[in-house]
Amino acid sequence: QVQLVESGGGLVQSGGSLRLSCAASESIFSFHWMGWYRQAPGKQRELVARITNGGTTDYADSVKGRFTISRDSAKNTVNLQMNSLKPEDTAGYYCTAVRGGHDYWGQGTQVTVSS
């Protein structure tokens, strides 16, 4: 069973920053891609950012220029640096890893941005 463990969520003021981390139980290069979804009440689940095993990154339009996804292969970790946070970024953030037609999910970490 693949395990993904997120950390780094919390409460910040508008304009502040947070860094989320997702630690995988095996090499991140064994996955086609890894990324972060977020889910907020009243909103659709949104793929915020992803990084492929080749290093290509993609971002939702809503976070472009503010969020950066990166990886630390030695630690089997994918990170999401979130800057210039807005109240609308408030959501549960979930790490996802995709391989072989399967999606693996972390437990989630809450990000709350106050106005």
BELMOHU-V17323 format. One record per residue. N is the residue number from 1. PHI is phi in whole degrees, -180 to 180 (none if undefined). OMEGA is omega in whole degrees, -180 to 180 (none if undefined). D_CENTER is the distance of its C-alpha to the mean C-alpha in Angstrom with 2 decimals. Layout:
BEGIN
((N;PHI;OMEGA;D_CENTER) (N;PHI;OMEGA;D_CENTER))
END
This chain:
BEGIN
((1;none;176;20.03) (2;-74;176;16.61) (3;-116;176;14.79) (4;-126;-176;11.16) (5;-122;-180;11.05) (6;-94;174;8.44) (7;-154;173;9.98) (8;107;179;10.36) (9;-70;179;10.42) (10;167;-180;13.77) (11;-107;178;16.23) (12;-137;175;16.78) (13;-82;175;19.26) (14;-52;-177;18.85) (15;92;-179;18.52) (16;-83;-176;16.90) (17;-133;171;13.86) (18;-142;174;11.23) (19;-123;176;9.28) (20;-96;177;6.59) (21;-127;177;7.38) (22;-130;-180;7.31) (23;-99;-179;10.98) (24;-97;-178;12.53) (25;-80;178;16.20) (26;-150;-176;17.27) (27;-54;178;16.95) (28;-66;179;13.78) (29;-79;174;16.46) (30;-79;180;17.71) (31;-102;176;14.98) (32;-62;175;15.42) (33;-160;174;11.83) (34;-132;-179;8.38) (35;-167;-178;5.23) (36;-126;169;2.88) (37;-103;170;5.97) (38;-135;-178;7.71) (39;-137;177;11.33) (40;-123;178;14.03) (41;-56;178;17.73) (42;79;180;19.69) (43;-126;176;16.95) (44;-69;173;15.78) (45;-68;-171;12.53) (46;-125;171;10.61) (47;-79;-175;8.46) (48;-79;-176;6.78) (49;-161;175;6.39) (50;-148;176;7.54) (51;-137;-180;9.86) (52;-82;178;13.07) (53;-67;174;15.23) (54;-90;176;17.38) (55;98;178;14.97) (56;-73;-179;14.82) (57;-116;176;11.94) (58;-140;-177;11.62) (59;-136;169;10.46) (60;-66;-180;11.49) (61;-56;-176;14.73) (62;-68;-177;13.86) (63;-121;-179;11.54) (64;-58;-179;13.46) (65;86;-179;15.10) (66;-116;-178;13.06) (67;-108;176;9.50) (68;-135;176;9.40) (69;-100;-179;7.37) (70;-149;-178;9.73) (71;-139;174;11.05) (72;-127;-173;13.78) (73;-64;-179;15.83) (74;-64;-179;18.29) (75;-105;-177;15.94) (76;52;-172;14.05) (77;-126;171;10.83) (78;-114;-177;7.73) (79;-118;174;6.74) (80;-130;176;5.29) (81;-87;-177;8.68) (82;-117;180;9.43) (83;-116;178;13.16) (84;49;-175;15.83) (85;-66;-180;14.15) (86;-121;178;16.07) (87;-55;179;17.04) (88;-70;173;15.68) (89;-80;180;12.08) (90;-60;-177;13.04) (91;-178;163;11.30) (92;-82;-178;9.92) (93;-109;-173;6.17) (94;-126;175;6.04) (95;-79;-180;5.11) (96;-132;173;7.66) (97;-129;-174;10.34) (98;-122;180;13.31) (99;-163;172;16.82) (100;57;-180;20.34) (101;78;180;19.74) (102;-115;174;17.66) (103;-109;177;14.19) (104;-113;-172;12.92) (105;-129;170;10.79) (106;-84;-176;9.90) (107;-80;179;11.74) (108;95;174;9.28) (109;-141;-174;9.43) (110;-87;172;11.21) (111;-118;178;10.97) (112;-125;-179;14.45) (113;-116;-179;15.92) (114;-90;-179;19.70) (115;-87;none;22.05))
END
